[in-house]
Structures are given as structure tokens and as C-alpha cells.
Amino acid sequence: MTAVEPTDRPGPGTGTDAEGDAADGSGNRHYGFPAPLFRALGRIPVPPPADPRTWRSPLRGRWLTSVLGLVLLVGLPVVILTGLLSYIAYGPQFGQAIPGDVGYLRLPPFDWPTSPSWLYRLTQGLHVGLGLVLVPVILTKLWSVVPKLFAWPPVRSLAQLLERISLLALVGGILFELVTGIMNIQYDYSFGFDFYTAHYWGAWVFIAGFLAHVAIKLPTMVRALRTGAPGRWLHDTTAETVPEPPDDEPGHSLVAVSPSPPTMSRRTLIGAVAGGSALVGVLTIGTTVDALRPLAFLSPRGRSYGTGPSDFQVNRTAFAAGVGPGIGDGYALALRGGPAGEVRLDRAALGALPQHTATLPIACVEGWSVTRTWTGVRLRDLAALAGVPAPATAFVQSLERAGPFARVTLQGNQVLDPDALLALRVGEDAGAMADLSLDHGFPARVIVPALPGVHNTKWVGAIDFRSA
């Protein structure tokens, strides 16, 4: 490998790049840097990936990158927004979202609604499902701009330095979020750190890079889409495919300086990416839509399921929670918060209270959800029985003592919703009901519309209703 002077390679040299500063007498542009520093950069040997001749695909260019970027510009904000909504749904105002103390990145808290009952199912299903659907687009977008990632010299001006810092946050952030997110929905935590904390902070790194990149590159994308002759690029056959016209970034161009013969057309590439995304969507949507459950081939394998009316996914089994089959012996639910003191109800007493049946989805942060019919006692009836008919919050405690969500705080609107239950029975419909299985929370569990699944506490032992 030999050193290449700035005048011997594309990029900094004798060109007339609009970013160039005054020449130093040798004809070389400094691009915002002092001449000695610029000359020193020029004497560093060019790594092979930085040689423009390394990247030879005739498909790369601003138009193709802009088409992929437009798809991500529409899709990624949806993924970002639904992810932040998921964090709010966990109730950060009660200190039960992870991470807890996020300083200046604290989101504005509000009472998470209970209507429509499928709200969390929709937002988290979109977050996970759309994130997976965009994976082929993201990977192709990274492929389309890989020459820029290895451009030489890496930085030619302060403005470009800021751009490349934003790229580091954007590319590093999105790859981190994708890899850890996909591992999470497969329940694979071999990365060795807390997923929720890392995913939250990683999301903000990505968001910062994404916003900066959009601000820098949006005008370029608009120009490329306006002048990119989409009719031509999309209708060219493989034999007709030629490189795009050179852009105005010598040394940092996406267009190959020595293109190889095309092996596919841009139309074929875009079609393959769209087809890949569609396939991922088909194989994912069944995790959220009950009727398409047989198509959910991307669901985690080897998970625990119940039997009969309780035949749906179990995230945390009774065995894992340390709850034994004798939990129902001597069981009594403690209701607290009222002026008369604690009220205790065994399961027979709970069954003798007025029962309510509601068909509600239960949705988890990993993206899966399922609709079941639940029967039990309304939480608002239990609040009235405890002597707190209009609670501001309810503190629910599980008989599982050590679990991360063994204690959950519910908002007042969640307690008072007419379909919010302490469920005793479950089934696919009202005609096929059975007592909760041990893995699904027997003797009693909370079911609240639009509440994240993990907050629908199983093995409920006590509820403390608290007034304002």
C-alpha cells in the first residue's frame, strides 16, 4: 500500500468542490482545514475500502438511496413514536418504567387510556412488526451508502465532521436497536445487560442521529427524487441499467467510478426489497392478529403455553415465579385503603360477588398479543367494597414476591374502567370458560383494557386502593 497524494485520487485535489477553501498555492483545496493538516491527511495510505474502485455496483447513486430513505423517513418515525408510547404505558410517573431515572429525557407523563381496549396491542404491535418489516429496507439503505462510510479522507470540513458524527449515531443506534430488539422478541438475552435500559438510551442516540441526518440530507433527497427520472430507473431492464450521473461530491460520491456490468436492474432490487419486507410482514402479523396466528412463523419457538381455554402464551411460568400448586389452599385476597381497615376475601367469596365478562386482548412488549374472554369481579366493585369508591391509584401486589413486576400501580381510570377485572376464569369465548390455570395466574389475576401484559399481575394477593 502506498501513500496517495490528494491530487492523485478522487476527493480532495485540484477539483472545484464548492466546499473548498482558498488554494494553498499547490492547487489543493483545504476544505476548512489548515494546509499542513490537509497535506498530512493526504500522505496517509488509503485503506482498500476507501478506494473508490472497491465499490463497483452500477446501481448505487443518490436516487436509489433517496428512494430507500423516503421509505424510512415515513416508517421510522412510527417505530420511534410507538416505542416512546410503550414507555409511557408502563407508568413512569409511578417509577415502574425501565429505566426509571432518565433525567432530561423524561417524557411527559399522562394517564394511559383504557379505550380502545386494543390500544397497546396496536402501538406495540406496530413498533415490533413495522420495525421488522423495515429491516430489509434498512440493510439495503446501508448497502447503498457504504462507499460514503469509507470515504477518504474521512473528514474534509467541520460541517462534514458533524455530519459523520450524526452518521455514527444514526448507523450505530439503528443497528444496536435492531439487534437487541430482535433478540428481545426471541427472549434471547445473551448480550448480558438489561435490555430495557439499553434499548431506551440507545433509542435516544438513534433519534438524535436520525433528526440530525434528516436535517442535513433532506434537501439532497428532495433534489435527487425530483431529478432522478424515476420512470427511466424503474423501467430499465438489466441490460439497460447504467450508473446514475456523477454527483457533486468528489471522493465521497455514491456513483461507482469504475462500475462493473449490472447483474440486476434497480427495479429488480427495489422489488426484491419490497418482497422481503412483505414476507417478513406476513410471517410477523400473526403474532398480533388472532385470525392469522398460523402464519406467525417468526414467533419464538419453545415457549410455554397453557391447555384448553388457557391455551395462550405464558411469559413467566408459576415454576419460574416460585409459585407452587398449593397457592389456592387458604388463599385470601386482601383489600386495603378504606376507613374500615383490611377486607379479606377467599376465592369462594370472590366467586360469590357479581361477576362481569369481557373480551379483551392481552399484549406484551415483545409484540405478541392474544384475545381472550375473561370473567371475574370488577376492580371498581372491589374498590367500593374496600371503602374507596373513587381511588386515584391502586397498588397491586402479587404472591410472587421477587418478580420484577410483582408490585404494580394502576391509575384511577384503569381501576374504574367497567371492563377492568380481577379475573377468575378465562376462555376463547363465553361458552368455553375455565378457571385460570396456575401459569396464567390462578387463583386471580388483573386484566385491564390497553394495559401492557406484564402489568396484568398474576397471583394477586393484595390490592391497596389509594385516594388522591
C-alpha positions as a printed Julia matrix, in Angstrom:
468×3 Matrix{Float64}:
   0.0     0.0     0.0
   1.43    3.35   -0.96
   0.62    6.85    0.07
  -1.52    8.75   -2.39
  -1.27   12.5    -2.62
  -4.51   14.49   -2.57
  -4.14   15.29   -6.26
  -3.85   11.58   -7.17
  -7.22   10.36   -6.01
 -10.83   11.44   -6.2
 -11.91   13.76   -3.42
  -9.59   16.45   -2.12
  -7.45   17.51   -5.02
  -7.46   20.02   -7.78
 -11.19   19.89   -8.31
 -13.52   22.8    -7.79
 -15.67   21.4    -4.98
 -17.99   24.1    -3.72
 -16.91   23.29   -0.15
 -13.24   24.1    -0.89
 -11.38   26.96    0.71
  -8.76   29.1    -0.96
  -5.91   27.09   -2.52
  -2.51   26.99   -0.83
  -0.55   27.61   -3.98
  -0.26   23.97   -4.95
  -3.77   23.84   -6.32
  -5.08   21.69   -3.48
  -8.23   22.63   -1.61
  -8.18   22.56    2.2
 -11.93   22.05    2.84
 -11.91   24.04    6.04
  -8.7    22.56    7.44
  -5.23   24.17    7.76
  -2.98   23.38    4.8
  -0.37   21.37    6.82
  -3.1    19.19    8.31
  -4.65   18.69    4.9
  -1.32   17.64    3.4
  -0.71   15.27    6.32
  -4.06   13.61    5.72
  -3.16   13.23    2.08
   0.02   11.3     2.9
  -1.79    8.65    4.96
  -2.11    5.45    2.92
  -5.59    4.87    1.56
  -7.23    1.78    3.12
  -8.6    -0.56    0.43
 -12.26    0.02    1.38
 -11.68    3.74    0.87
 -10.51    3.26   -2.71
 -13.5     4.32   -4.84
 -12.7     1.46   -7.25
 -13.65   -1.01   -4.5
 -17.34   -0.22   -4.83
 -18.4    -1.1    -8.36
 -22.16   -1.62   -8.35
 -23.77    0.48  -11.11
 -26.98    0.66   -9.06
 -25.69    2.94   -6.33
 -26.49    6.61   -6.57
 -28.4     9.41   -4.94
 -31.72    8.45   -6.5
 -31.71    4.86   -5.24
 -30.53    5.95   -1.78
 -33.21    8.65   -1.71
 -35.99    6.19   -2.59
 -34.93    3.92    0.28
 -34.51    6.96    2.53
 -38.04    8.14    1.74
 -39.47    4.79    2.9
 -37.51    5.05    6.14
 -38.48    8.69    6.57
 -42.12    7.57    6.66
 -41.68    4.32    8.62
 -39.05    5.05   11.26
 -40.95    7.91   12.98
 -43.83    5.47   13.52
 -41.45    2.98   15.11
 -39.94    5.75   17.27
 -43.3     7.15   18.39
 -44.83    3.77   19.25
 -41.7     2.86   21.22
 -41.96    6.03   23.3
 -45.68    5.41   23.83
 -44.85    1.95   25.13
 -42.57    3.53   27.72
 -45.36    5.88   28.82
 -47.84    2.97   29.02
 -45.67    1.43   31.72
 -46.38    4.37   34.04
 -43.05    6.18   34.5
 -44.81    8.58   36.89
 -45.04    5.63   39.32
 -41.4     4.67   38.88
 -42.3     1.38   37.18
 -40.97    2.04   33.68
 -37.44    0.89   32.89
 -35.17    2.81   33.13
 -36.61    4.84   35.97
 -34.5     7.99   36.34
 -33.86    9.32   32.84
 -33.14   12.95   33.76
 -33.76   15.43   30.98
 -35.02   12.66   28.71
 -38.07   12.2    30.91
 -41.21   12.01   28.79
 -44.32   14.0    29.74
 -46.45   11.57   31.78
 -50.19   11.26   31.31
 -52.86    8.78   32.27
 -52.6     5.93   29.78
 -56.13    5.42   28.36
 -58.1     2.21   28.63
 -60.1     2.83   25.47
 -59.89    1.43   22.9
 -59.03   -1.81   24.69
 -56.67   -2.77   21.84
 -54.61    0.45   22.07
 -51.45   -1.14   23.48
 -51.88   -4.1    21.18
 -51.86   -1.69   18.24
 -48.98    0.53   19.34
 -46.64   -2.26   20.42
 -47.65   -4.49   17.51
 -46.76   -1.63   15.17
 -43.5    -0.96   16.98
 -42.29   -4.55   16.69
 -43.99   -5.52   13.42
 -43.09   -2.41   11.44
 -39.57   -2.49   12.87
 -39.13   -6.0    11.47
 -40.71   -5.1     8.13
 -38.23   -2.24    7.71
 -35.18   -4.45    8.29
 -34.68   -5.28    4.56
 -35.02   -1.58    3.71
 -32.54   -0.54    6.4
 -29.95   -3.11    5.33
 -30.3    -2.14    1.66
 -30.04    1.54    2.57
 -26.8     0.84    4.44
 -25.51   -1.12    1.43
 -26.36    1.79   -0.86
 -24.3     4.29    1.15
 -21.4     2.07    2.19
 -18.9     3.93   -0.06
 -19.57    7.09    1.98
 -18.85    5.26    5.21
 -15.32    4.54    3.93
 -14.73    7.84    2.08
 -11.13    9.13    2.2
 -10.11   11.32    3.86
 -12.91   10.64    6.35
 -13.46   14.34    7.08
 -12.87   17.31    4.82
 -14.56   20.12    6.75
 -16.12   20.9    10.1
 -19.58   20.59    8.56
 -18.71   17.15    7.28
 -17.31   16.21   10.69
 -20.71   17.0    12.23
 -22.4    15.01    9.5
 -20.25   11.97   10.15
 -20.86   12.18   13.9
 -24.58   12.14   13.14
 -23.99    9.14   10.88
 -22.22    7.33   13.71
 -25.21    7.92   15.99
 -27.66    7.0    13.22
 -25.99    3.82   11.95
 -24.71    2.65   15.32
 -28.0     3.45   17.02
 -30.23    1.72   14.49
 -28.07   -1.41   14.34
 -27.98   -1.6    18.15
 -31.75   -1.16   18.39
 -32.4    -3.74   15.68
 -30.1    -6.41   17.05
 -31.13   -6.09   20.7
 -34.81   -5.63   19.78
 -34.89   -8.79   17.66
 -33.09  -10.72   20.4
 -35.63   -9.45   22.93
 -38.67  -10.6    20.97
 -36.98  -14.0    20.75
 -36.33  -13.93   24.52
 -32.58  -14.15   23.93
 -30.68  -12.06   26.48
 -27.18  -13.34   25.82
 -25.95   -9.74   25.4
 -25.59   -9.67   29.19
 -27.11   -6.27   30.08
 -30.58   -5.02   30.92
 -32.44   -4.81   27.63
 -34.99   -2.16   28.59
 -32.42    0.3    29.95
 -30.09   -0.14   26.98
 -32.93   -0.02   24.46
 -34.23    3.25   25.88
 -30.87    5.03   25.88
 -29.97    3.52   22.51
 -33.24    4.83   21.12
 -32.34    8.4    22.07
 -28.91    8.07   20.46
 -30.62    6.86   17.29
 -33.27    9.59   17.46
 -30.59   12.28   17.73
 -28.7    10.84   14.76
 -31.9    10.43   12.77
 -33.06   14.02   13.3
 -29.62   15.43   12.5
 -29.31   13.29    9.38
 -32.75   14.31    8.13
 -31.95   17.98    8.68
 -28.68   17.63    6.74
 -29.81   15.33    3.94
 -33.47   16.19    3.33
 -32.71   18.87    0.68
 -30.38   16.43   -1.12
 -33.04   13.72   -1.04
 -35.7    16.05   -2.43
 -33.43   17.16   -5.27
 -32.49   13.57   -6.11
 -36.12   12.44   -6.21
 -37.1    15.39   -8.39
 -34.3    14.92  -10.9
 -33.83   11.16  -10.73
 -36.02   10.22  -13.71
 -37.98    7.55  -11.77
 -39.75    6.39  -14.91
 -36.44    5.57  -16.52
 -34.79    3.98  -13.5
 -37.81    1.8   -12.73
 -38.4     0.67  -16.3
 -34.83   -0.07  -17.34
 -34.04   -3.72  -17.88
 -30.8    -5.2   -16.58
 -29.19   -4.65  -19.98
 -30.32   -1.01  -19.99
 -29.12   -0.3   -16.45
 -26.32    2.28  -16.32
 -24.83    4.27  -13.44
 -26.54    7.46  -12.37
 -24.9    10.72  -13.42
 -21.97   11.65  -11.14
 -22.94   13.78   -8.18
 -21.07   16.81   -6.88
 -19.12   15.15   -4.08
 -15.72   14.12   -5.46
 -14.21   11.35   -3.36
 -17.46   10.98   -1.41
 -19.72   10.05   -4.29
 -22.1     7.08   -4.29
 -21.7     6.59   -8.03
 -19.08    3.98   -8.96
 -16.02    5.4   -10.72
 -15.36    2.05  -12.44
 -18.71    0.26  -12.49
 -18.99   -3.44  -13.16
 -21.61   -4.82  -15.59
 -25.08   -4.86  -13.96
 -26.41   -8.17  -12.67
 -29.87   -6.76  -11.94
 -31.86   -3.61  -12.58
 -32.89   -1.06  -10.0
 -36.46   -2.23  -10.48
 -35.43   -5.77   -9.53
 -33.54   -4.58   -6.47
 -36.44   -2.44   -5.22
 -38.86   -5.29   -5.94
 -36.69   -7.75   -4.0
 -36.53   -5.4    -1.01
 -40.29   -4.81   -1.12
 -40.9    -8.53   -1.43
 -38.61   -9.26    1.51
 -40.39   -6.71    3.66
 -43.78   -8.09    2.65
 -42.68  -11.62    3.52
 -41.44  -10.51    6.94
 -44.76   -8.74    7.47
 -46.78  -11.84    6.6
 -44.67  -14.01    8.91
 -44.99  -11.48   11.73
 -48.56  -10.2    11.65
 -49.91  -13.42   13.12
 -48.33  -12.54   16.46
 -50.79   -9.63   16.72
 -53.84  -10.67   14.65
 -55.59  -13.73   16.12
 -57.07  -14.92   12.83
 -53.59  -15.05   11.25
 -51.91  -16.9    14.13
 -50.89  -19.89   11.92
 -48.7   -17.53    9.84
 -46.62  -16.41   12.83
 -43.52  -18.37   11.89
 -41.28  -15.7    13.39
 -42.75  -16.2    16.86
 -40.32  -17.53   19.46
 -40.05  -21.28   19.42
 -40.27  -23.44   22.51
 -42.39  -21.05   24.59
 -44.78  -22.29   27.29
 -48.47  -22.43   26.51
 -51.49  -23.42   28.54
 -54.04  -26.07   27.6
 -57.75  -25.95   26.84
 -59.27  -22.49   27.49
 -55.86  -21.37   28.8
 -54.1   -22.21   25.54
 -52.14  -18.99   25.03
 -48.6   -17.86   25.64
 -47.06  -17.84   29.1
 -44.2   -15.39   29.54
 -43.43  -16.33   33.15
 -44.47  -19.72   34.43
 -45.52  -20.4    38.0
 -42.41  -22.51   38.44
 -40.16  -19.64   37.34
 -42.03  -17.32   39.7
 -41.67  -19.71   42.62
 -45.44  -20.19   42.89
 -46.44  -23.71   43.85
 -49.61  -25.66   43.05
 -50.82  -25.25   46.63
 -51.23  -21.49   46.29
 -55.01  -21.79   46.4
 -55.02  -23.51   49.8
 -56.04  -20.94   52.35
 -55.97  -18.17   49.71
 -57.48  -14.85   50.72
 -57.32  -11.57   48.81
 -56.55   -8.55   50.98
 -58.28   -5.26   50.08
 -56.81   -2.21   51.79
 -57.14    1.55   51.84
 -60.61    2.1    53.28
 -61.53    3.6    56.68
 -62.74    0.23   57.98
 -59.36   -1.37   57.52
 -58.42   -4.51   55.6
 -61.08   -6.65   53.93
 -60.22  -10.28   53.17
 -61.97  -12.46   50.6
 -61.24  -16.09   49.83
 -61.78  -17.42   46.34
 -65.27  -18.67   47.13
 -66.23  -15.21   48.37
 -64.8   -13.66   45.21
 -66.83  -16.08   43.1
 -69.99  -15.14   45.02
 -69.63  -11.44   44.16
 -71.29  -10.07   41.0
 -69.31  -11.36   38.02
 -68.54   -9.49   34.82
 -67.39  -10.96   31.5
 -65.29   -9.02   28.98
 -63.46   -9.97   25.8
 -60.08   -8.24   25.93
 -56.67   -8.61   24.33
 -53.56   -9.14   26.38
 -50.48   -7.69   24.68
 -46.82   -7.94   25.65
 -43.86   -5.7    24.95
 -42.3    -8.41   22.77
 -45.07   -7.74   20.23
 -47.29  -10.78   20.67
 -50.91  -10.45   21.74
 -53.98  -12.62   22.02
 -57.69  -12.02   22.62
 -59.49  -13.98   25.33
 -62.76  -13.77   27.22
 -62.31  -13.13   30.93
 -64.76  -13.42   33.84
 -64.24  -12.02   37.31
 -65.0    -9.18   39.69
 -64.78   -5.59   38.52
 -61.91   -3.72   40.14
 -64.21   -0.79   40.84
 -66.54   -3.11   42.79
 -63.59   -4.28   44.87
 -62.59   -0.63   45.43
 -66.09    0.16   46.69
 -66.02   -2.92   48.9
 -62.71   -1.73   50.36
 -64.28    1.66   51.11
 -62.53    3.68   48.39
 -65.15    4.07   45.63
 -63.12    6.63   43.65
 -59.46    5.65   44.02
 -56.7     7.75   42.47
 -54.44    4.69   42.21
 -54.37    1.04   43.17
 -51.25   -0.77   44.33
 -51.45   -4.42   43.29
 -49.23   -7.0    44.96
 -48.58  -10.48   43.66
 -47.95  -13.56   45.77
 -44.8   -13.78   43.65
 -42.51  -11.87   45.96
 -39.35  -11.42   43.92
 -40.51  -10.83   40.35
 -39.71   -7.53   38.59
 -43.41   -6.69   38.31
 -44.7    -8.36   41.48
 -45.93   -4.92   42.55
 -47.72   -2.66   40.06
 -49.53    0.66   40.43
 -52.7     1.17   38.39
 -54.11    4.58   37.51
 -57.54    5.61   38.72
 -59.04    5.39   35.24
 -57.69    1.86   34.91
 -59.31    0.78   38.17
 -62.67    2.37   37.32
 -62.94    1.11   33.75
 -66.07   -1.09   33.54
 -64.08   -3.92   31.91
 -61.14   -3.83   34.36
 -61.28   -7.12   36.24
 -59.78   -9.28   38.87
 -60.21  -12.28   36.57
 -61.02  -15.73   37.93
 -61.86  -17.55   34.7
 -60.73  -17.41   31.07
 -61.68  -18.93   27.73
 -61.71  -18.45   23.98
 -65.34  -17.3    24.29
 -68.07  -17.09   26.9
 -69.2   -20.63   26.1
 -65.84  -22.25   26.83
 -64.62  -20.9    30.16
 -62.49  -22.47   32.85
 -60.68  -21.4    35.98
 -57.34  -19.71   35.33
 -54.5   -22.17   35.08
 -51.68  -21.85   37.58
 -49.33  -20.48   34.88
 -51.91  -17.86   33.9
 -52.39  -16.53   37.41
 -54.67  -18.8    39.48
 -56.29  -18.02   41.89
 -56.82  -14.49   40.45
 -55.13  -12.04   38.12
 -55.66   -8.48   36.96
 -56.92   -7.8    33.42
 -57.21   -4.14   32.37
 -58.02   -2.86   28.86
 -54.99   -1.48   26.95
 -52.59   -2.27   29.79
 -49.16   -3.79   28.94
 -49.36   -7.52   29.53
 -46.74   -7.67   32.29
 -48.79   -5.22   34.38
 -51.8    -7.54   34.29
 -50.5    -9.0    37.53
 -50.83  -12.74   38.14
 -51.34  -14.49   41.5
 -52.8   -11.34   43.08
 -52.55  -11.37   46.86
 -53.47   -7.81   47.83
 -54.81   -4.57   46.36
 -54.28   -1.27   48.16
 -56.73    1.34   46.86
 -55.44    4.86   47.43
 -57.41    8.09   47.34
 -56.0    11.33   45.99
